[in-house]
């Protein structure tokens, strides 16, 4: 009997049972997104490579790039945020523009629990407003959506990139790995990048307090009915992607350990990379694969 071909590492077939469960979770999340006034869009799976490069920091090495028969440099989309920025710059939708999008994204990383080289994201974003009420709305909608999907006791970690002003970029990248590699690992990585006083930097960041912007967001969250135990200030949360400019978020659940179920933040300069007009934006992305895994 001829042996069936296997899928490439990090890619997989999805059985009918799992596909049904995924669809049920996705439908519940989309119901919440639409309830709060977010509209669906779709963007191509393939973008010009230059559209994606220069946006992701050290993560850029994970982009799948290739050359087509016409000699064009193309890439599989790395996330849904940069394509959104291009979409807004090209289509000029009425502002504020509140959208959600479901789609496959691709990253050439080592597969791990709940993470594949092809995986599904479900994003929501607001474009065209600097009002911090929009940051709070994104957080509140994300929390309500994963609760509707069945996640018990989700907690959104929140920080402000302004807490890292004046630090070398390599220091911020190292600090973002604190939960993964621990205090000694963070200090060792910073020292390996020739960053002086690594221990002092870590201690100073840990002693940071919420910025005024974060205090405003927290007040809005209370007005939106989000309880104190559903979000927390985490001064070491950095998020590695280059395009974040203000508030940053990461969603976790006690039942799923330290792994992130979704993340996002404010990125006020990204759209300006594709247009003469810079537009503020804030958003959040739910990882469907990890979310479904956390429900099992």
N, C-alpha and C positions, 0 to 999 in steps of 0.2 A: 504494500500500500504506500502510495506516495505521501511523503510528509508535507503537511501544509506549511507555507512560509510563515515566519514569525514577523511581528511588527518591529520596527526599529526601537532601540532602547529609549525609554521615556515616552513612548506612544502606546496606545492600547485600544482594543475593541471594548465597547460598552454593551453589556448584555441587556436584554429587554427589561429585566427586573430593575437593574440599576438605572437604565434610561427613564423608566417610569418614575422612579423615586426622584431623580434629578428634575424631571419635568414638574412634579408636584411641588418641590421646593422652589423652583424658579417661578412658578405661577403665583405662589404665596407672596414672594418678595415683590414681584411686579405689581401685584394688587396694591401693596402698600405704596410703592413708588407713584403709581397713577393716582392713588387717593390724595397724595400731597402735591399733585399737579405737574409731575414730570412726564415728558413726552418721549416716545421712542424714536431713535434714529438707527441707521446701519451704515457702516463704513467698510471699505474693502479689506480683505485679509492681507493683501499685498500692497505695500507702499513703496515709493522710491526710497532707496537707502538713505539718501541725504535728508529725507523728511524725519527719519528716526535718529540719525546719528547726532551726537552733541547734546543729547537731552537727558541721558541716564547715568552719567558719571561712570564709575568703575563697572557698573552693570552692563554697559554697552557691549562688552566683549561677548555677551550671551545672545546677541541679536543674530538671527539666521539671515545671512546675506547670500545673494547669488546674482549671476549675470544671465539675462535672458538671451534669446537668439538674435535679438536686435542690438545686443551689446549694452543694454540698459542695466544699471546697477539697482537691484531691487532687494526688498527684505520682507520677511514675514513680520506682521505687527507684534511688537513687544508688549504693548498694553493697549488700552482703549482711550487713554488720555491724550497722548500726542496726536493720534488721528482725529480726536475731537477738536483739538486746537486748529489743525489744518482745515477741518470741516467748517468751523466757525469763520476762519479767515477767508475761506473761499465762498461760502454761501451767505454770509452776513444775515443771520436770522435775527428776528426782533429780540430786543434785550429787555429785561434779563431773560436768558434762554436756559430753561431747566430741562435737561434731557436725561434719559437712561438708555443704556445699550447692553445687550447680551451678545457675547461673541467669544470665539476661540482666539487665544494668544499663544505665542511660541517663544520659548527661552531655552537656550542650549546649556542648561545647568544639570548638575547631578540630581537625578530623581530622589525624592525622599517622601516621608509619610504625607499623603494627601497632595503631593506636588509632582506634576508630570511636565515633560517638555512641551506638550500641547495641553492646555487646560482652559477652563471656561471662567470668564469674568462677567460680572453683572454690575455695571457702574451707574452712578447717578452724579450729576454735576450741575452747578449753577454758574453761568457765565454772564459777566457784565455788571456785577455788583460788588462793592467793597464793604457793604453792610455786614458786620459780624453776626447779625441775626441769620444770615445765610449759612455761615459756618455751623452755627448751632442747629439749624434746620437739617443740614446734611447729616450731622451726628445723630440727631433724634430720629430721622427717617431710617438710617442704617440700623440703629438699635431696635426700633419697632419692627423692621423688616425681618431681621434674623430671629427675633422672638416669635413672629408670626410663622416663621419656617420651622420652629420647634426647638430653638436653642434656649436652654435654661440659664438664667443668670449671666447674660453677656455683660462684659465690662469694656468700655472704650477708654484706652489710655490716650491722654491728650497732652501735647506740649506745644511750644512755640519755637520756631527755628531762630527767632531773635535771641533766645537763650544761648545760642552758640556763636553770636557775633564776636569777631576778633580771633576766633580759633582757626587754626589751619584746617583745611578740608580733610586731610588725612586723620586728624584728631576726631572730627565729627563722625567719619566713617567707622573708626574704631569704637567710639562710644555707643554707636547704634548696635554693636554686637555684644553688649554687656550681658544680656540674657543667655547668649549662646556660648560665649567663651569665658565669662566670669571676669572679675576685677583684675586678676593677674594677667589674663589673656589680653585685656584691653590695654593695660599698661605696657605689656611686652610689645604689642603691635605698634603703639605710639612710639616707643623707644626705638623699634626697628625702622621707623620712618624718620628717625633723628629729631623727634619732638622732645624738647626738654621739659622737665617738671611734669611728667605724665601723671604721677600720683596726685599732685596738686590740682591739675586740670580736672581729673575725675572727681576729686573731693569738692571742688568749687561748683561743678555742674550738679552734683548731688545736693548741694545746699541751695540751689536756685529755688525761687518761689514763683508762683504763676505771674506772668506779665499782666499788665492792665488789659490787654486784648483778651487774654484767657479769662480773666475775671468777668469781663463783659459776656463772653461766650457762655461761661458757667451760669450767669444770671439768666440768659436767654434759655438755656437748657431747663432750668427750673420752671420757667414760664411755659415751656413746652411739655411739662409733665414728666421730665426725665429725673429720676430720683438720684440722690447722692451716691448710692451704691452701684449705679449703672455707668459711672464714669469716674476717672481719677487722673490727677496730675502726675505725670512721670517725667521728671526733669532730664533723664538720660535718653528718652525717646528721640531719635534723630531722623529716621527714614532716609535711606541712602540715595534716593533719586535726586538729581541735581535741580529739578525744576520747582521744588517746594520753596515758598517764600515766607510763610507765616505759620498759622496753626497746622499741626499735623496730628493724625489720629491712627490708632491701631486697635483692632477689635479682637478680644480673646474671650474664651469661655473656660470656666474651671474644669469642665469635663474633657477639655482638649489640651491641657497642659500649657506650655509656653508658646505654642504655635499660633501664628496669626490667622484669623479667619477672614480678615479684610483690613484695608488701610486706605489712607487718603490724606488730604490736606489742601491748603491754599496755594495756588500757583499763579501769581499775578503777572508774571512775565512771559509765560510760555507762548501764548497766542501771538504776542508781539514779535516772536521769531518768524512768523509766517505772514505778518501784515504790518503795514506802516502804523497801524493803530493798535496800541497795547490795550488789552482788556483783562480785568481781574477775573479770577475764577476760583472755585473751590469744589472739591468732589471727593467721592469715596468709591472704592471697588471691593466687592464681595467675591471671594474665591469659592466658586460653586463646588469644586472638587473637595476642598477641605471642609466646607460647610456640611456637605452630605456625609463625608467621612465622620465628622464629629457627631452626627445624629445616629450613627450605628451603635 
